[in-house]
Amino acid sequence: MLLVMSLSACSCKINYDNCPTYPVGGKKVGLELEKLDAVQFPALFEWIGRIGKLKEELDLCAGRGRV
């Protein structure tokens, strides 16, 4: 508990000049996803949508986003 309180009081700052890069799933992941459908796995596909949104935000952060 004390650790959590001390971490929450931290004056740490996030450096937005150094945005993380988004890991690409690649061909193997794409081939596996083609075998699934959103009807059978709705939570997975909803999560994949959120991951797509994160990629857009990371691209904007890094200056690679759409204007």
C-alpha positions as CSV (number, residue, x, y, z in Angstrom):
1,M,0.0,0.0,0.0
2,L,2.8,2.4,0.9
3,L,4.5,1.6,-2.5
4,V,1.3,2.5,-4.4
5,M,0.9,5.7,-2.5
6,S,4.5,6.7,-3.1
7,L,4.2,5.9,-6.8
8,S,1.1,8.0,-7.2
9,A,2.9,10.9,-5.6
10,C,5.7,10.6,-8.1
11,S,6.3,13.7,-10.1
12,C,7.3,11.6,-13.1
13,K,6.6,13.0,-16.6
14,I,6.0,11.2,-19.8
15,N,8.3,12.3,-22.6
16,Y,6.1,12.6,-25.6
17,D,9.1,13.5,-27.8
18,N,10.0,9.8,-27.8
19,C,6.8,8.0,-28.8
20,P,6.8,4.2,-28.6
21,T,6.7,2.3,-31.9
22,Y,3.7,0.1,-32.7
23,P,4.6,-3.6,-33.1
24,V,3.2,-4.9,-36.4
25,G,1.6,-8.3,-36.3
26,G,2.9,-9.3,-39.7
27,K,1.9,-11.9,-42.2
28,K,1.7,-14.9,-39.8
29,V,-0.7,-13.0,-37.5
30,G,-2.8,-11.9,-40.5
31,L,-3.1,-15.4,-41.8
32,E,-4.3,-16.6,-38.4
33,L,-6.8,-13.7,-38.1
34,E,-8.3,-14.6,-41.5
35,K,-9.4,-18.0,-40.0
36,L,-11.5,-16.2,-37.3
37,D,-14.7,-14.2,-37.6
38,A,-16.2,-11.4,-35.6
39,V,-19.4,-13.4,-34.9
40,Q,-17.5,-16.1,-33.1
41,F,-15.0,-13.8,-31.4
42,P,-16.7,-10.4,-30.8
43,A,-14.5,-9.5,-27.8
44,L,-11.3,-10.2,-29.8
45,F,-12.4,-8.1,-32.7
46,E,-13.5,-5.2,-30.4
47,W,-10.1,-5.3,-28.8
48,I,-8.4,-5.4,-32.2
49,G,-10.3,-2.2,-33.0
50,R,-9.0,-0.6,-29.9
51,I,-5.5,-1.6,-30.9
52,G,-6.0,0.1,-34.2
53,K,-7.1,3.2,-32.4
54,L,-3.9,3.1,-30.3
55,K,-1.8,2.8,-33.5
56,E,-3.4,5.9,-34.9
57,E,-2.7,7.8,-31.6
58,L,0.9,6.6,-31.6
59,D,1.3,7.7,-35.2
60,L,-0.1,11.1,-34.4
61,C,2.3,11.3,-31.4
62,A,5.2,10.5,-33.6
63,G,4.1,13.0,-36.3
64,R,3.3,10.3,-38.8
65,G,-0.5,10.6,-38.6
66,R,-3.1,11.9,-41.0
67,V,-3.8,15.6,-41.0
